[in-house]
Structures are given as structure tokens and as C-alpha cells.
Amino acid sequence: MTQRDLNRAVARATGESVDMIERMGFGPLDENSGDREPNTIDWDADDDARLAVQAVRRRRLAATV
């Protein structure tokens, strides 16, 4: 499958124009790519970490005053 064939197939499947697909930079997966986990964020864990840092900063400020 050529890059042009791939762009057309993705455009057909998504309803986007071929030009848009070309700008997005779709490409064939190589043998080493495998099934990778999606990039996700655990927002609860992110919030917990951020709040913990803020609590430490508040304690430091209170101790120096």
C-alpha cells in the first residue's frame, strides 16, 4: 500500500478530505510498533499529586512566617 492509498483509505473511513489526512501525517505502522497502550491521563491521580505539592508549599510558607 502506498502513502497515497493509505491517505485515501483513511479519508474514506473518517470522512475527512485527503488533504486533511496528509496534513495529519498518517503512516503505516512498522513491525516494532506493536500494540501500544494509548496515551491517557488519570486525572484523579494528577489532581492528588498537584494538591499534595500545594499542601507542602503551604506548610513551608507557614513555617517560615
C-alpha positions in Angstrom: 0.0 0.0 0.0 1.4 3.4 -1.0 1.2 6.5 1.2 -1.4 7.9 -1.3 -3.5 4.7 -1.0 -3.3 4.9 2.8 -4.3 8.6 2.8 -7.3 7.8 0.6 -8.4 4.9 2.8 -8.2 6.9 6.0 -10.0 9.8 4.4 -12.8 7.5 3.2 -13.1 5.9 6.7 -13.1 9.2 8.6 -15.0 11.4 6.2 -12.1 13.9 6.1 -10.5 15.2 3.0 -7.4 13.6 1.6 -5.6 16.9 2.1 -6.5 17.0 5.8 -5.3 13.4 6.2 -2.0 14.3 4.5 -1.5 17.3 6.9 -2.2 15.0 9.9 0.7 12.7 8.8 -0.8 9.2 8.9 1.7 6.5 8.1 1.9 2.7 8.1 2.8 1.0 11.4 6.1 -0.8 11.4 6.7 -4.2 12.9 8.2 -2.7 16.0 5.3 -0.5 16.9 3.1 -3.4 18.2 0.1 -2.8 20.2 1.0 0.2 22.4 -1.1 1.4 25.2 -3.0 4.6 24.5 -1.7 7.8 26.0 -4.1 8.5 28.8 -4.1 10.7 31.9 -5.5 9.6 35.2 -7.0 13.0 36.2 -7.7 11.9 39.8 -4.1 10.9 40.3 -2.9 14.1 38.7 -5.2 16.2 41.0 -4.0 14.3 44.0 -0.3 14.9 43.1 -0.9 18.6 42.4 -2.8 19.0 45.7 -0.1 17.3 47.6 2.6 19.7 46.2 0.4 22.7 47.1 -0.1 21.4 50.7 3.7 21.0 51.1 4.3 24.5 49.8 1.7 25.9 52.2 3.3 24.2 55.2 6.7 25.6 54.2 5.3 29.1 53.9 3.6 28.8 57.3 6.7 27.5 59.0 8.9 30.4 57.7 6.5 33.2 58.7 
